Amino acid sequence: MKYFIGIVILLFGIYVMTDLALKTRYTRKRLSKGKNKSYKF
Protein backbone atom coordinates (compact mmCIF):
# COMPACT_ATOMS: atom_id res chain seq x y z
CA MET A 1 0.00 0.00 0.00
CA LYS A 2 2.84 2.40 0.81
CA TYR A 3 4.48 1.71 -2.56
CA PHE A 4 1.21 2.40 -4.39
CA ILE A 5 0.80 5.79 -2.68
CA GLY A 6 4.41 6.67 -3.48
CA ILE A 7 3.95 5.81 -7.16
CA VAL A 8 0.76 7.88 -7.35
CA ILE A 9 2.51 10.91 -5.78
CA LEU A 10 5.48 10.50 -8.13
CA LEU A 11 3.26 10.32 -11.24
CA PHE A 12 1.23 13.31 -10.05
CA GLY A 13 4.42 15.32 -9.50
CA ILE A 14 5.70 14.47 -12.99
CA TYR A 15 2.31 15.38 -14.49
CA VAL A 16 2.27 18.75 -12.71
CA MET A 17 5.84 19.54 -13.82
CA THR A 18 5.15 18.66 -17.46
CA ASP A 19 1.87 20.61 -17.39
CA LEU A 20 3.63 23.71 -16.05
CA ALA A 21 6.44 23.32 -18.61
CA LEU A 22 3.94 23.10 -21.48
CA LYS A 23 2.00 26.12 -20.17
CA THR A 24 5.16 28.24 -19.93
CA ARG A 25 6.16 27.18 -23.47
CA TYR A 26 2.77 28.15 -24.92
CA THR A 27 2.71 31.48 -23.07
CA ARG A 28 6.27 32.25 -24.25
CA LYS A 29 5.30 31.44 -27.85
CA ARG A 30 2.21 33.66 -27.62
CA LEU A 31 4.18 36.54 -26.11
CA SER A 32 7.01 36.21 -28.64
CA LYS A 33 4.54 36.12 -31.56
CA GLY A 34 2.53 39.07 -30.26
CA LYS A 35 5.12 41.56 -28.99
CA ASN A 36 8.65 40.45 -29.87
CA LYS A 37 8.89 39.53 -33.54
CA SER A 38 12.71 39.68 -33.54
CA TYR A 39 12.95 36.58 -31.31
CA LYS A 40 12.87 33.24 -33.12
CA PHE A 41 11.70 31.21 -30.12
C-alpha positions in Angstrom: 0.0 0.0 0.0 2.8 2.4 0.8 4.5 1.7 -2.6 1.2 2.4 -4.4 0.8 5.8 -2.7 4.4 6.7 -3.5 4.0 5.8 -7.2 0.8 7.9 -7.4 2.5 10.9 -5.8 5.5 10.5 -8.1 3.3 10.3 -11.2 1.2 13.3 -10.1 4.4 15.3 -9.5 5.7 14.5 -13.0 2.3 15.4 -14.5 2.3 18.8 -12.7 5.8 19.5 -13.8 5.1 18.7 -17.5 1.9 20.6 -17.4 3.6 23.7 -16.0 6.4 23.3 -18.6 3.9 23.1 -21.5 2.0 26.1 -20.2 5.2 28.2 -19.9 6.2 27.2 -23.5 2.8 28.1 -24.9 2.7 31.5 -23.1 6.3 32.3 -24.3 5.3 31.4 -27.8 2.2 33.7 -27.6 4.2 36.5 -26.1 7.0 36.2 -28.6 4.5 36.1 -31.6 2.5 39.1 -30.3 5.1 41.6 -29.0 8.7 40.5 -29.9 8.9 39.5 -33.5 12.7 39.7 -33.5 13.0 36.6 -31.3 12.9 33.2 -33.1 11.7 31.2 -30.1 
